């Protein structure tokens, strides 16, 4: 009925999980970027927003590299 073999299932699951990690990373990075922009522009805390943005980006990269 289907063209997918039983051997293909682990590869598909791995691809699905990798794609989910990529989407989660993108969403979290966009949220971090927008919150830092709001903090820097509206909150008038430019230095704190810069430190939070750089630190948050590094933390996200490390977290997703380790996991």
Secondary structure, DSSP 4 states (H G I P E B T S, - for coil): --S--GGGHHHHHHHHHHHHHHHHHHHHHHHHHHHHHHHHHTS--HHHHHHHHHHHHHHHHHHHHH-
